[in-house]
Amino acid sequence: MYLPKQFNHPEHARSIILENPLASLVSNDDEGFPFISHIPIKLMPHETDAKQDLLLGHVAKSNPHAGFLHKRTQVLLTFMGPQAYMSPAVYPDLIRVPTWSYVAVHVKAEVRILEGEEAKDGLLKQLIADHEPAYAQQWRGLPVSYTLPMLNGIVAFEMKVIKVQTKVKLNQHRPEAHAAMLAAYDSGNESEKALAGWMRRLGLAS
């Protein structure tokens, strides 16, 4: 993606992924056109090196994307955080234009298909642990006659990170607008309030 240096914040990549786990998984179809599936992703952080992080995901076996992943193992994942309009009213002068604030991560990754029911079950349990731990007991108690077809109906995979780009676009290079931006976003909707939180994370609130 287009990434001016003032918006480049690689140190926040993991946080953005963990807080916004629904990714757009992008592959090329057999005609070379981008094909997108929206799927929850589990980040498996490496203890010492973020470049060795793994991502876990799955798609329905009936989803054409499953076939594309077998044929073309490099994919793009995009994670979108909060986003909102920014009015030129935040500037002290009138010769300005509106823009859009947003938080995003793009990950280029290499896919490895996970074979077997045990591996698929392990992946699903990772997602359950993240989003509804109490459901784990119910899942374990379901009959095999139900869970086995469910597991056979998905294609599970892990993804090795190749490249990460992290963009936090909050008008960092326009400090004269920060106080008014913060006030506007603090009084706005949920996404705008989240952007105000990001301004504080980046130290733009002083």
Secondary structure, DSSP 8 states (H G I E B T S, - for coil): ----GGGB-GGGHHHHHHH--EEEEEEE-TTS-EEEEEEE-EEE--SS-GGG-EEEEEEETTSHHHHHHHH--EEEEEEEEEEEEE-GGGSSSSS---EEEEEEEEEEEEEEEE-SHHHHHHHHHHHHHHH-TTHHHHHHHS-HHHHHHHHHTEEEEEEEEEEEEEEEES-TT-GGGHHHHHHHHHTS-HHHHHHHHHHHHTT---
